[in-house]
């Protein structure tokens, strides 16, 4: 089996700023809104109770109001989910694949996500089980983060989660029989759809990895050579923010370092999957919307 034994210190330095993800998003970006009754009848900006009609100066009974309403917990679930990590030396993906997942999270003003927990089921790598709860089951740490613009002009919104208790620490730690011990840190930006510019109790969170950061260079530790490779990562940053990606470290024979996590700082990785979310009826709008 090909061993993961490269990734130079320069690469580690490039991705060290990923741990700053929670602070990268600003309340000046997209924020949560609800549709509420106007203080006085006929003095609101919208006539539709979900504020779906065009805003007007007055004449309506409802207003878009920044906030999260009652803050009802959101339940989420999805089908197949994959953690992609390209082996820099062999230039092949060694995925951790799970058949399904479910979880929950809370939202808070102005643009925050908190108490996010996800459990993945029927998880395997190279055909063998991966787990940290029970066989083939992986649970994340409790995560938190915020909304941000992936593309403000196109009104493309993303969510970004890190370890809630210790931002920059691990998002998940688990074992795979065929690989060894695995830990992920940094964060993964996903696109949020279904409630952008509209009040809706249902939405989707889409993790779609790709070659977003282009070809990278890694110096071989043992052979003292050079390797060019292209990682698979999620959207690498919010508009105007720092580079912000997921990183994976492995401790096991497959790395050639069976007693320590390798490589230092982790391999740039990408999460794939789509969650269906149901919770409070809220929308995501640019701050200052009517």
C-alpha positions in Angstrom: 0.0 0.0 0.0 1.4 3.4 -0.9 2.5 5.4 2.1 1.7 9.0 2.8 5.2 10.4 3.5 5.5 13.9 2.0 4.4 17.5 2.6 7.0 20.1 3.4 7.0 22.6 6.1 6.3 25.4 3.6 2.9 23.8 2.9 2.2 23.7 6.7 2.9 27.4 7.0 0.6 28.2 4.1 -2.4 26.5 5.7 -1.8 27.5 9.3 -4.2 30.4 9.0 -7.1 27.9 8.5 -7.6 27.8 12.3 -8.8 31.5 12.2 -12.0 30.5 10.4 -14.5 31.5 13.1 -13.2 35.1 13.1 -13.1 35.4 9.4 -16.8 35.9 9.0 -18.2 39.3 9.9 -21.6 40.5 10.9 -21.3 43.0 8.0 -22.0 40.1 5.7 -25.1 38.0 5.3 -27.2 37.7 8.5 -30.3 35.9 9.8 -33.7 37.5 9.3 -37.3 36.6 10.2 -40.6 38.0 9.0 -42.5 39.6 11.8 -45.7 41.6 12.3 -45.3 45.4 12.0 -45.8 47.4 15.2 -48.7 49.1 13.6 -51.2 47.7 11.0 -50.5 49.1 7.6 -47.1 50.5 8.6 -45.0 47.5 7.5 -42.9 47.1 4.4 -44.5 43.8 3.2 -48.0 42.5 2.7 -47.1 38.8 2.6 -46.7 37.1 5.9 -43.4 35.5 4.8 -42.2 38.9 3.4 -41.9 37.4 -0.1 -43.3 40.4 -1.9 -41.2 43.4 -2.9 -40.5 45.9 -0.1 -42.5 49.1 -0.1 -42.4 52.3 1.9 -45.6 51.4 3.9 -49.0 49.7 3.5 -48.0 46.3 4.7 -48.5 44.4 7.9 -45.1 42.7 8.1 -41.4 43.6 8.2 -38.2 41.8 7.7 -36.5 41.8 11.1 -32.9 40.9 11.8 -32.9 38.0 14.2 -33.7 34.3 14.5 -37.2 34.3 15.9 -37.6 31.7 18.7 -34.3 30.2 17.7 -35.8 26.7 17.2 -33.1 24.0 16.9 -32.5 22.9 13.3 -32.4 19.2 12.5 -30.3 18.0 9.6 -29.7 14.8 7.8 -28.2 13.5 4.6 -27.1 10.6 2.5 -23.6 9.7 1.4 -20.7 11.8 2.8 -17.1 11.6 1.9 -13.9 13.0 3.4 -11.4 13.4 0.5 -7.6 13.4 1.2 -5.2 13.3 -1.8 -2.0 11.3 -1.1 0.6 13.8 -2.4 3.1 11.1 -3.4 0.7 8.8 -5.3 -1.7 11.7 -6.3 -4.7 9.5 -5.5 -7.6 10.0 -3.2 -7.9 7.9 0.0 -11.5 8.7 1.0 -13.3 8.0 4.2 -16.9 7.2 3.0 -20.1 7.2 5.1 -23.5 6.0 3.9 -25.5 8.6 5.8 -25.5 11.3 8.6 -27.7 13.2 10.9 -27.4 16.0 13.5 -28.6 19.3 14.7 -27.5 22.9 15.2 -28.7 26.2 16.6 -28.7 29.6 15.1 -28.1 33.0 16.8 -28.1 36.6 15.8 -26.6 38.2 13.8 -25.0 35.4 11.6 -24.0 32.6 14.0 -24.3 28.9 14.1 -23.8 27.0 17.4 -24.0 23.6 19.1 -23.6 21.8 15.8 -23.2 18.0 16.1 -23.2 15.4 13.4 -23.0 11.6 13.5 -22.0 9.7 10.4 -23.0 6.1 9.9 -21.7 3.1 8.0 -18.2 4.7 7.6 -15.4 2.9 5.9 -12.0 3.5 4.3 -10.5 1.1 1.8 -13.4 -1.2 2.6 -12.6 -1.4 6.3 -14.6 0.2 9.2 -13.9 3.7 10.7 -15.3 4.7 14.1 -15.1 6.7 17.3 -18.5 5.9 18.8 -19.2 2.4 17.8 -18.4 0.2 14.7 -18.7 2.3 11.5 -20.0 5.3 13.4 -18.2 8.7 13.6 -19.4 11.7 15.6 -17.9 15.2 15.3 -17.0 17.4 18.1 -19.5 20.2 19.0 -18.9 22.8 16.3 -19.8 26.5 15.9 -19.2 29.2 13.3 -20.9 31.8 11.1 -22.3 32.8 7.7 -20.3 34.6 5.1 -20.3 35.6 1.5 -18.9 33.1 -1.0 -19.9 35.5 -3.7 -21.7 38.7 -2.5 -22.6 39.9 -6.0 -24.2 36.6 -6.8 -25.8 36.3 -3.3 -24.0 33.0 -2.7 -23.8 32.4 1.0 -21.7 29.9 2.9 -21.4 28.5 6.4 -18.2 27.8 8.2 -17.8 25.7 11.3 -14.9 25.1 13.7 -14.5 23.4 17.1 -16.9 25.4 19.4 -14.9 25.0 22.6 -11.4 25.5 21.1 -11.4 27.1 17.6 -8.5 25.7 15.6 -8.7 22.4 17.5 -10.0 19.2 16.0 -13.4 18.8 14.3 -13.3 15.0 14.6 -11.0 12.3 15.8 -11.5 8.7 14.8 -9.9 5.4 13.8 -10.0 3.6 10.5 -8.9 -0.1 10.6 -7.1 0.3 7.2 -5.5 3.7 7.9 -4.9 4.3 11.6 -5.9 7.2 13.8 -7.2 10.2 12.0 -7.9 13.8 13.1 -9.3 16.8 11.2 -8.9 20.4 12.0 -9.4 23.8 10.4 -12.8 24.0 8.8 -14.8 23.4 5.7 -16.9 26.1 4.0 -20.3 24.8 2.6 -22.8 26.7 0.5 -26.2 27.3 2.1 -29.2 27.2 -0.3 -33.0 27.3 0.1 -33.3 30.3 2.5 -31.1 32.9 0.9 -33.3 35.9 0.2 -36.4 34.1 1.3 -37.9 33.1 4.6 -38.0 29.3 4.8 -38.0 26.6 7.5 -36.1 24.3 5.2 -32.7 24.7 3.6 -29.7 22.7 2.4 -26.0 22.8 3.3 -23.9 21.7 0.4 -20.3 20.5 0.7 -18.8 20.4 -2.8 -15.0 19.8 -2.8 -12.8 20.5 -5.9 -9.3 21.6 -7.0 -10.0 25.1 -5.7 -6.5 26.0 -4.5 -4.7 24.5 -7.6 -1.5 22.6 -7.8 0.7 22.6 -4.7 4.3 21.7 -4.1 5.6 19.3 -1.4 9.2 18.5 -0.7 9.9 14.8 -0.2 11.2 14.1 3.3 13.1 11.0 2.6 14.1 11.3 -1.1 14.8 15.0 -1.0 12.9 15.5 -4.2 10.0 17.7 -5.4 6.4 16.7 -6.0 3.6 18.7 -7.5 0.0 17.7 -6.6 -3.5 19.1 -6.6 -5.5 18.8 -3.3 -9.3 18.4 -3.2 -10.7 21.0 -0.8 -14.0 22.9 -0.2 -14.5 26.6 -1.1 -11.2 27.9 0.3 -12.4 31.2 1.8 -15.1 33.7 2.2 -14.9 36.9 0.1 -12.3 39.2 1.7 -11.3 36.5 4.2 -8.2 34.4 4.8 -7.6 30.9 3.4 -9.8 28.6 5.4 -9.8 24.9 4.7 -10.0 21.4 6.3 -6.8 19.6 7.2 -6.3 15.9 8.0 -3.5 14.1 9.9 -3.0 10.4 10.2 -1.1 8.2 12.7 -0.6 4.7 11.3 1.5 2.5 9.1 0.1 3.9 5.9 2.0 7.1 6.6 5.3 5.6 7.4 5.0 7.3 10.9 3.1 4.7 13.0 3.7 6.5 16.3 3.0 10.1 15.4 0.4 12.1 13.5 1.6 13.0 10.0 2.2 15.2 8.1 2.7 18.1 10.5 -0.2 20.5 10.0 -2.2 18.0 8.0 -3.1 17.3 4.4 -5.6 19.8 2.7 -8.8 17.8 2.5 -12.4 18.3 1.4 -15.8 17.2 2.8 -18.5 16.0 0.3 -22.2 15.7 1.1 -25.5 17.6 1.3 -27.6 18.0 4.4 -31.4 18.7 4.4 -32.1 21.1 7.2 -35.4 21.8 9.0 -35.9 24.4 11.7 -36.9 27.9 12.5 -38.4 29.9 9.6 -35.6 32.3 8.8 -33.9 33.8 5.8 -30.4 35.0 5.0 -30.2 38.6 3.7 -27.6 41.3 3.4 -27.6 43.4 6.6 -29.9 46.4 6.2 -32.5 44.6 4.1 -36.2 45.6 4.3 
